[in-house]
């Protein structure tokens, strides 16, 4: 599955990758730091899940307008319980 992480805090990206490595499923994590870049990535196709972090939560509607069927998980960061247990969301 191809996932897109949209998070303006680029310093946290290594922590996301570390947590992703613990998941025993073939996943590809793409990363953008702005909603605009994320929307461009979504338009390219192939994204199965969007992880939307921090102050970007309010932009979820822009993603839903672009692709109403795309699953979006709002997270507060790489230590967010939802992110750490998100493999339940992709089952």
FENDA-V98002 format. One record per pair of residues at least 12 apart in sequence whose ideal C-beta (glycine too) atoms are under 8 Angstrom apart, sorted by the first residue. I is the first residue (numbers start at 0). J is the second residue. D is the distance in Angstrom with one decimal. If there is no record, write none. Layout:
I & J & D
I & J & D
This chain:
0 & 24 & 7.3
0 & 25 & 7.4
0 & 26 & 5.5
0 & 27 & 7.2
0 & 47 & 4.4
0 & 48 & 6.6
0 & 89 & 6.1
1 & 26 & 7.8
1 & 27 & 4.7
1 & 29 & 6.5
1 & 45 & 5.1
1 & 46 & 5.5
1 & 47 & 5.7
2 & 26 & 6.0
2 & 27 & 6.9
2 & 28 & 5.3
2 & 29 & 6.9
2 & 46 & 7.1
2 & 47 & 6.5
2 & 48 & 4.6
2 & 49 & 7.3
2 & 50 & 6.3
2 & 89 & 8.0
3 & 28 & 8.0
3 & 29 & 4.8
3 & 30 & 7.5
3 & 31 & 6.8
3 & 37 & 6.0
3 & 40 & 5.6
3 & 41 & 6.7
3 & 46 & 4.9
3 & 48 & 7.4
3 & 49 & 4.9
3 & 50 & 7.1
4 & 28 & 6.0
4 & 29 & 7.0
4 & 30 & 4.9
4 & 31 & 7.5
4 & 49 & 7.9
4 & 50 & 4.5
4 & 52 & 7.0
5 & 30 & 7.9
5 & 31 & 5.3
5 & 32 & 7.4
5 & 33 & 7.4
5 & 34 & 6.4
5 & 36 & 7.8
5 & 37 & 4.1
5 & 49 & 6.5
5 & 50 & 7.1
5 & 51 & 5.3
5 & 52 & 6.6
5 & 55 & 5.7
5 & 58 & 8.0
6 & 30 & 7.4
6 & 32 & 6.6
6 & 50 & 7.6
6 & 52 & 3.7
6 & 53 & 6.3
6 & 55 & 7.2
6 & 76 & 7.8
7 & 32 & 5.2
7 & 33 & 6.9
7 & 52 & 7.5
7 & 53 & 6.4
7 & 54 & 6.8
7 & 55 & 6.4
8 & 52 & 7.1
8 & 53 & 6.5
8 & 76 & 7.4
9 & 32 & 5.5
11 & 52 & 7.8
11 & 76 & 5.8
11 & 77 & 5.3
12 & 30 & 5.9
14 & 76 & 7.8
14 & 77 & 3.7
14 & 78 & 7.3
15 & 28 & 6.9
15 & 30 & 7.7
15 & 50 & 7.9
15 & 77 & 4.7
15 & 82 & 7.5
16 & 28 & 6.8
17 & 77 & 7.7
18 & 77 & 5.7
18 & 82 & 6.6
18 & 83 & 6.3
22 & 86 & 5.3
24 & 86 & 6.6
24 & 89 & 7.4
26 & 89 & 8.0
29 & 46 & 7.4
34 & 55 & 5.9
34 & 58 & 4.3
34 & 61 & 6.1
34 & 62 & 7.7
37 & 49 & 7.1
37 & 62 & 7.1
38 & 61 & 6.5
38 & 62 & 6.9
38 & 65 & 5.9
41 & 62 & 6.6
41 & 65 & 5.7
41 & 66 & 5.9
41 & 69 & 6.8
42 & 65 & 7.0
46 & 66 & 7.9
46 & 69 & 6.5
47 & 69 & 7.9
47 & 70 & 7.2
47 & 89 & 7.3
48 & 69 & 7.6
48 & 70 & 5.0
48 & 71 & 7.7
48 & 72 & 6.7
48 & 85 & 8.0
48 & 88 & 7.3
48 & 89 & 6.0
49 & 62 & 5.9
49 & 69 & 6.0
49 & 70 & 7.1
49 & 71 & 4.7
49 & 72 & 7.2
50 & 72 & 5.4
50 & 74 & 5.6
50 & 82 & 6.7
50 & 85 & 7.3
51 & 71 & 5.6
51 & 72 & 7.0
51 & 73 & 5.1
51 & 74 & 7.1
52 & 73 & 7.7
52 & 74 & 5.3
52 & 75 & 6.9
52 & 76 & 6.3
53 & 75 & 6.5
53 & 76 & 7.0
56 & 73 & 5.1
59 & 71 & 5.5
59 & 73 & 6.6
70 & 88 & 7.0
70 & 89 & 8.0
72 & 85 & 5.9
72 & 88 & 5.8
